[in-house]
Amino acid sequence: EAGRYCMKVEARFPSGQWPTFNPTFNYDALVMRVVIEEDDHGDSAEAATELQEGLGVPGRIAPPGDVDFFCLDLESGWYSFEAQTSGQASVSVFSDDGEELAGVVHEWPVYMYRAEEAGRYCMKVEARFPSGQWPTFNPTFNYDALVMRVVIEEDDHGDSAEAATELQEGLGVPGRIAPPGDVDFFCLDLESGWYSFEAQTSGQASVSVFSDDGEELAGVVHEWPVYMYRAEEAGRYCM
């Protein structure tokens, strides 16, 4: 409402710059009226804009702090939730009653989510604040909201020691980490001694060593992309 307002100015102490930071400076105090356009999309699942799978809808994050919600009906399966923009956008996935859903796999600027069952899902778009970019970061931007079904090939190797693929020492077996969040297990019988456990790839692979009952074993020596482990006794081991 109309009235009298006050502003406070003080030094902002940047982390890690002591003692070189100078907390004294000159400045010009200024207050200006800003014309903000009407909000284009609702700020909650209840007020969300309707979206159709595969069809983009333009939006704008403005004023700073704005969030936009979109909802649509989906079948079960994997989907990409995207805010296509040159700005810094963050996307999260909600149920239509406003509960944020866990399990979103983030490969910025694409967010992947597996709908376990058919139903109504919502995406929330907001500014993603990059660390260390204040005050040059602009939290307002245009974007296109888009949800697309993603075809994921069948899993090639089991996700646990119990469902592992059999491996033979010295013989490579091809694999693929897909969909996002996939893990692959391999097991084999070894004598005691040192062994290298490798996922030979140009990708970013991480390897760990397990007993065949699913317990992760300590003592792995990591020299990426080679992981070394000393089998203290003959037995069955998994990677």
ZILINUR-V755010 format. One record per residue. N is the residue number from 1. RES is the residue in one letter. SS is DSSP state (h for helix, s for strand, l for the rest). D_CENTER is the distance of its C-alpha to the mean C-alpha in Angstrom with 2 decimals. Layout:
n & res & ss & d_center
N & RES & SS & D_CENTER
N & RES & SS & D_CENTER
This chain:
n & res & ss & d_center
1 & E & l & 40.48
2 & A & l & 42.98
3 & G & l & 44.00
4 & R & l & 43.90
5 & Y & l & 40.67
6 & C & l & 40.18
7 & M & l & 37.65
8 & K & l & 37.23
9 & V & l & 36.60
10 & E & l & 35.84
11 & A & l & 34.40
12 & R & l & 30.66
13 & F & l & 30.41
14 & P & l & 27.61
15 & S & l & 26.16
16 & G & l & 27.66
17 & Q & l & 30.38
18 & W & l & 33.26
19 & P & l & 36.14
20 & T & l & 35.90
21 & F & l & 34.55
22 & N & l & 37.44
23 & P & l & 37.27
24 & T & l & 40.13
25 & F & l & 39.89
26 & N & l & 41.48
27 & Y & l & 39.77
28 & D & l & 40.69
29 & A & l & 39.77
30 & L & l & 39.01
31 & V & l & 38.08
32 & M & l & 37.66
33 & R & l & 37.15
34 & V & l & 34.02
35 & V & l & 34.15
36 & I & l & 30.91
37 & E & l & 30.65
38 & E & l & 30.37
39 & D & l & 26.89
40 & D & l & 25.96
41 & H & l & 23.65
42 & G & l & 23.73
43 & D & l & 21.81
44 & S & l & 21.41
45 & A & l & 21.06
46 & E & l & 24.86
47 & A & l & 25.36
48 & A & l & 22.68
49 & T & s & 23.62
50 & E & s & 24.13
51 & L & l & 21.98
52 & Q & s & 22.98
53 & E & l & 20.88
54 & G & l & 21.01
55 & L & s & 22.62
56 & G & l & 21.04
57 & V & s & 22.14
58 & P & s & 22.51
59 & G & s & 21.55
60 & R & s & 21.80
61 & I & s & 20.19
62 & A & l & 23.49
63 & P & l & 24.90
64 & P & l & 22.51
65 & G & l & 20.66
66 & D & l & 20.81
67 & V & l & 18.29
68 & D & s & 18.77
69 & F & s & 18.47
70 & F & s & 19.03
71 & C & s & 20.03
72 & L & s & 21.20
73 & D & s & 22.57
74 & L & s & 20.85
75 & E & l & 22.14
76 & S & l & 20.34
77 & G & s & 18.02
78 & W & s & 14.71
79 & Y & s & 13.74
80 & S & s & 11.65
81 & F & s & 11.23
82 & E & s & 11.83
83 & A & s & 13.51
84 & Q & s & 15.45
85 & T & l & 16.73
86 & S & l & 17.85
87 & G & l & 16.82
88 & Q & l & 13.80
89 & A & s & 12.06
90 & S & s & 9.33
91 & V & s & 9.06
92 & S & s & 9.23
93 & V & s & 11.43
94 & F & s & 14.80
95 & S & s & 17.99
96 & D & l & 20.97
97 & D & l & 22.41
98 & G & l & 19.69
99 & E & l & 17.82
100 & E & s & 14.04
101 & L & l & 12.78
102 & A & l & 10.84
103 & G & l & 9.24
104 & V & l & 6.48
105 & V & s & 4.73
106 & H & s & 2.11
107 & E & s & 5.23
108 & W & l & 6.50
109 & P & l & 8.80
110 & V & s & 8.19
111 & Y & s & 6.33
112 & M & s & 8.10
113 & Y & s & 10.07
114 & R & s & 13.32
115 & A & s & 16.16
116 & E & l & 18.45
117 & E & l & 21.38
118 & A & l & 22.77
119 & G & s & 22.55
120 & R & s & 21.46
121 & Y & s & 17.87
122 & C & s & 16.75
123 & M & s & 14.02
124 & K & s & 13.98
125 & V & s & 13.79
126 & E & s & 14.35
127 & A & s & 14.60
128 & R & l & 11.93
129 & F & l & 14.33
130 & P & l & 14.12
131 & S & l & 15.85
132 & G & l & 19.43
133 & Q & l & 20.00
134 & W & l & 22.27
135 & P & l & 24.70
136 & T & l & 24.02
137 & F & l & 20.72
138 & N & l & 21.49
139 & P & l & 19.56
140 & T & l & 21.25
141 & F & s & 20.47
142 & N & s & 21.06
143 & Y & s & 18.61
144 & D & s & 18.86
145 & A & s & 17.00
146 & L & s & 16.68
147 & V & s & 15.85
148 & M & s & 16.89
149 & R & s & 17.61
150 & V & s & 16.34
151 & V & l & 18.99
152 & I & l & 17.86
153 & E & l & 20.73
154 & E & l & 22.19
155 & D & l & 20.97
156 & D & l & 23.35
157 & H & l & 23.47
158 & G & l & 23.34
159 & D & l & 20.51
160 & S & l & 23.02
161 & A & l & 26.19
162 & E & l & 28.28
163 & A & l & 26.95
164 & A & l & 26.83
165 & T & s & 28.34
166 & E & s & 31.58
167 & L & l & 31.66
168 & Q & s & 34.77
169 & E & l & 35.17
170 & G & l & 35.26
171 & L & s & 34.13
172 & G & l & 30.70
173 & V & l & 28.84
174 & P & l & 26.26
175 & G & l & 22.88
176 & R & l & 19.60
177 & I & l & 16.07
178 & A & l & 15.13
179 & P & l & 13.52
180 & P & l & 9.97
181 & G & l & 10.35
182 & D & l & 14.07
183 & V & l & 16.49
184 & D & l & 20.11
185 & F & l & 23.16
186 & F & s & 26.54
187 & C & s & 29.70
188 & L & s & 33.10
189 & D & s & 36.31
190 & L & s & 37.03
191 & E & l & 40.00
192 & S & l & 39.70
193 & G & s & 38.67
194 & W & s & 35.88
195 & Y & s & 33.36
196 & S & s & 30.50
197 & F & s & 27.42
198 & E & s & 25.61
199 & A & l & 22.95
200 & Q & l & 24.52
201 & T & l & 21.98
202 & S & l & 20.91
203 & G & l & 17.25
204 & Q & l & 15.42
205 & A & l & 16.84
206 & S & l & 17.35
207 & V & l & 20.52
208 & S & l & 22.05
209 & V & l & 25.46
210 & F & s & 26.55
211 & S & s & 29.90
212 & D & l & 30.64
213 & D & l & 30.33
214 & G & l & 26.61
215 & E & l & 27.00
216 & E & s & 25.00
217 & L & l & 27.63
218 & A & l & 27.85
219 & G & l & 29.45
220 & V & l & 27.25
221 & V & s & 27.94
222 & H & s & 25.00
223 & E & s & 25.99
224 & W & l & 23.03
225 & P & l & 23.19
226 & V & s & 26.06
227 & Y & s & 25.93
228 & M & s & 29.43
229 & Y & s & 30.72
230 & R & s & 34.27
231 & A & s & 35.39
232 & E & l & 38.05
233 & E & l & 39.73
234 & A & l & 39.92
235 & G & s & 37.64
236 & R & s & 34.61
237 & Y & s & 31.26
238 & C & s & 27.81
239 & M & l & 24.83
